[in-house]
């Protein structure tokens, strides 16, 4: 008798879960709409390590402990990196490393906002930019910020508020600056 009750219980349980499984009729668009209405990401990746390649060559690496994918938004799709980000861009022998505590990267415009202990290192030139907020236009390979910054090179250290430069920290425009600068007279 115990065996029959046990088998009956299992059969009823399996039947119940089977009915539940096939009773769900959500299509993909309904699921996306639900996620948008609840402001939930369409995907989450933990300890992500992504390598970008162009013509078989590695062009950059992205490393993050957490990635929230909100690319299901029609107006402004984006990716969120709430626990920090590290990006390494390779340009021939040179490399640029960008790190920060938080990042939003907009898919349509390819503009990223990096916040909290932002550090940009140009390994070839031994230059370093430190700030609390940095905007990065990936189309034009250009950085800009209106926050306080410190730019260190082998020769100079520049302090200021407001900064623009190429991605490799060359040809920079520093605003409201102080510090010691080495200049040459021609």
N, C-alpha and C positions, 0 to 999 in steps of 0.2 A: 504494500500500500504506500509506504514511504517513497519507494522508487517511482511509482506512477504519479504521485503528487509532485515530485521533483521534476520529472519529465514534463508534466503539464505546465508547471510554473515556467520552466525554460522555454517551452513552446509558445506560451502566451507572451512572454517577454520578447522573444525573437519576432513574433508576429506584430506586436505593438511597435517595435523599433522599425520594422520594415514598412508598416503603414505610415509612420511618421516621416520616414525618409522619402517615400514616394509622394507624400502629400504636399511637400514643398515644391512650389512651382515658380519661384522667383527667377526672373531672367536677369541677365547681367546688368541691364540698364536700371532695373528696379533696385538692385543691390547698390549700384553707384549712387543713385539718387538718395537712398537711405543713408549711405556714408556721408554724403555732402550735407544732408539735412542735420546730421548729428555732429558735423565738423570732425569726422574721423578720417584718418588716412586710408588710402586704398591699399597701401602696403607698408610693412615695417621690416627693416633689416637691422639685425644686431651684429656688431663687429664686422662691418662691411669693409671690404678691400676691393676696390675696382681699378682696373688697369685700362687706360684708353690707348688705342693704337691707331696709327695712320700709316698705311702702306707697309705694314709689318713691323714698324718701329714703335716702341713705347713712347708716347708723348706726355703722359701724365699718369699719376696714381692718386687715388682718393682713399683716405683711411678715416673711418669714423666708428665710434662705439654704437651709435644709433642713428638710423635714417628713417624719417617718416615721409612717405610719398603721398603728396597731395596733388598729383598731376591730374586728378579727376575733376578739378575745378575748371569751368569753362572760361571764365574771365582771366584769372591769374593763376595758372597752375604753377606749383612750386614744390621743392623738396626742403625739408627742415632737418637740421642737424642739431638737436637740442643738447647733446652732450659733447660737442666739440667736433672739430674737423682738422685734418691735415691733408694738404694738397702739395704734391711735388710735380712741378712742370719741368720737362726736359726740353732744351733747345740746343741740340748738338751736344757739346761737352758741358755746357752750362746747365745749372739747375736752379730753380727758384722754389723755395718752400714757404707755404702760407699756412699758419696755424691760428686757431681762435677757439673760444669757448662755446660759441653758438653761431649758426649760419642759416640764412634763408637763401635759396638759389631759385630764381624765377626762370621757368623753362622757355617761355616765349621771348623774353627780352635778353636772356643770358646775362643778367645782372645779379650779382650775389652781394648780400650784406653780411659781413662777418663782424661779430661783436665779442668783446671781453678778451683782454690780453692778446690782442692781435699782433702777430709777429710775422714779418716778411723777410726772408733771408735770400740774398743773392750770393751763392757760394763762390762763384768765380771772381766777383769783385770785392768780396768780404764786406758787403754793406748790409745794414739791418734797419728796418723800419719797425717801430713799436707805436701802437695807438690802441684806443679802446673801441673804435668803430672804423670800418673800412668798406667802401663800396668798390666792387670789381666788375668792370665791363669786359666780359670775356670776348666779345666781338672785336673791340678795338684794343684789347690787351692793355687796359688802362686802369689805374687805381685813383681813387679820390676820397678825401675825408675832410670833414669840418671840425673834427675833434683835435685835442692836443696830441702831439706826436714827438718822437725822438728819432732822428735819422742819423745813424752812425756809419761812417766810412773809415778807411784807413787813415785819412788825413783830417777829417772834420767830424764834429758832432753838432747837429742842428736841432734846436728845440723850437717849437712853434705851434700854432693853432691853424689848421687848414693845410691841406697837402694834395698835390696831384703829381702823378708820374706815370711813365711807362711801366709795364709789368716787371721789368728787370731793375727798377728803381733808377734808371738813367733818365736824363733830361727831366728833372723834377722841378716843380714850382712849389715853393714853400711860402706860406703866408704867416704874417705876424711872428717873425723869427727872432731868436736870440741865440747866442753861442759863439764859439770861435771858429772862424772860417779861414782856410788857407787860400789866398788869391795870388794870381800871378799877373804882373804887368807886362804888356807887350808894347 
